[in-house]
């Protein structure tokens, strides 16, 4: 990771705390409307609920999961994000479950979920403790779909400028530039999924039937 990309990641971390009020504006404007399409990519991997979203942010994906009958629940470490998500859901007339917690210590029973999703996670996605917890709370044959990042196509002046800036910060999304999947008892693989004006990098997997909830099991 370059110094510029480290700086960009640090700036994104601020969006989950002091800068939470501008999170929605940054995600919409900074990515020319493609952020929401990248988020929705996870829907193609989900077949049964309930679904746990780790780090739902301001809650944009939760109503979409609910509309698919997937009985979503969100777990989020940021109290600012939970408050904003609840206000957004209330405006939609929805009262979906939102719990404060961390990815490496999920406050749920073993095998509680049929699928787990996340979009644009922070460093927790590469930590072994996170994957032990995901394997623990996921049912056998349950799916994982995590959108790690996205890339804009340079269509139009605005997207071309944004795409050029983001290429300075992050490596291009090609098979030759992908990191190895994080160590996990769940078999994981990368997929590059085209969207309307770009592509999303998705980490996908499925828990084996008969697999224990621990990487050591």
N, C-alpha and C positions, 0 to 999 in steps of 0.2 A: 504494500500500500504506500502510495506516494505521500509526501507531506501535504500536498493540496487535498488529496482525498481524505486524509486524517482530519484536516481542518473542516472539510465539508461534513464529515460524520459528526464531529463535535457540534457543528451548527445544528444538525438535525436533532441531536440529543437535547438541545435547548428547547426544541419545539414540544418536548414532552414535559417541560417544566415551566420556567418563566415565560417562554415565548409561545405557550399553548394557545393563546387567543388568536394568533395568526397562522396556526397550523393549517386550517382549511384553505385559507387564501394562498399559502405557499404551495400546497399540493395541487390546487387547481391551476393557478397562474404559472407557477414555475415549470410545470410539465405540460402546458398547453392542452389541458383536458384529458391527457392520456392516463394520468394516475388512476382514475376510477376504472378505466378499462383494464389496466394491469391488475387491479384488485379483483375484478370480476373473473379473471382467469381461473381462480381456485374453484369456481362453481362446476367446472367440467370434470373435476376429480371426485366430487362428492356424490355418494349414492344413498347414504343413510345417516340419520342423526342418533342422538343429539350431537351437535358440532360445537367444539370448543375453539373460540378464536383467541389466540394469545396476542396480547397487545392490540386491541381494537381501536386504540386512539380515540377519535371523536365519534366513532360508532357508525361510520358510513356503510360498512359491509353487513352489520348485524341484521338490519331490516331485509336485505336481499336474501340472506340465509333463511330468515323466518318465512319469507314469501315462498321459498322452495319447500316449506314444511320440514326444515332440518333442525328445529328446536335449538337455536343457538344460545350459547352462554359465552360471555367475554371475561377474561382475566387480564387485569391491567395494573401495573405497579404505580402509575401516576394518578394521584388523587385529582389533579387538575383535569386530566383527560377523562376520568370517570364522570366528574361533574358536568363537563361539556357534553359528553356522550348521552348522559341521562336527560339533559335539557333538550338535546336534538331528538331523542327518541320520544320524549313527552310531546314535542310539537307534532310528531307523527301519530300520536295516540297509542304508542307502544310502550310496554313496561317489560323489556327483556332483562334477563339476569346479567348483572355486571358485578364482578367480585374483584376486590383488590388482592393482588398476589403476584408472585414472581414465577418465571418459567422454570426455574430450578427447584421450586418447592410448591408445586401445584396443589391447591387446597381442595382436592377432589379424591373420591374413592377409586380404587383399582378398577380398571375396565369400565369407567363411567361414560366414555364417549365412543361414538361410531366413527368420528373423524376429527382431525385437528388441523386448523388452518392458521396462517399468519401472513401479513403483508408488510414488507419493508421493515423487517426486524432489526434490532441492534445486535451487539456482539453475542448475546445469549444464544443465538442460533448455532454457534460453533462450539458451545460448551458441552462437555460430556454429561454433566449433571442434568442439563436440560433434556437430553435425549433419553436418559434413564427415566425421567419423569414423564415424558411423552409416551414412552413404551409402557409405563405403568398404568396410566389412565386411559390408554387406548384399548378398545376391545380387540380380540383376535380378528384378523381380516380387516381391521379398520384402516382408513386412509389418512395420509399426511400430505398436505399441499401448502408450500410456503413460497410466496413470491419474494425473492430476495432483492431484485432490482429490476429496472426497466431501461429501455433505450429508445430514444426518439428517432424517427426517420426525418431527414432534412427536407421535408415538404413545406414549402412556403418560407418566407423570410424569418418569421418568428421562430418556427421550429428549427430552422437551419442554424440560427444563432444559438438557441438553447442546446441543440445537439452538439455543436462545436465546443461549447463550454463544458458540457458533461463528459465529453471525450478527453478533455484535459484532466478531469478529476478521476475518471474510472476507465478501466480497460473495456474494449469493445466486447459485445456479447457474441462471441464465436466459440465453437467447441475447443479451439486451441488455447483459449484464454480462461477457461473455467477452472476454479480451484477444485481439489478433490472434495467429495461430499464429507460432511463431518462424521467422525466415528459414531456409529450407532448400531444397536442390535437390530434395528429395523433396516432392511435393505433400502438404500436411497439412491436416487439418480437425478441428474440435472435434465431439464427440458427447456428449450428456447421456444416460446409460443408467440407467433405473430399476433399483433393487435392492429387496430385500424391505422394508426400512425406510428407504429414502432414494434417492439417485441418485449416480452417479459421473460425473465429468468426464474424458473420455478424448480424448487426442490420437492420431489415427490417420492412417496414410498407407501408400503403397505405392510402392516404387521402380520407375521406368519401365524396361521392357526396353530395353536399349541405352544406358541412362544411365550416365555415368562415376561414379566414386566421389567426386568433388569438386564442391562447389557452383560452382566455376569451370569445370568441364568440361562 
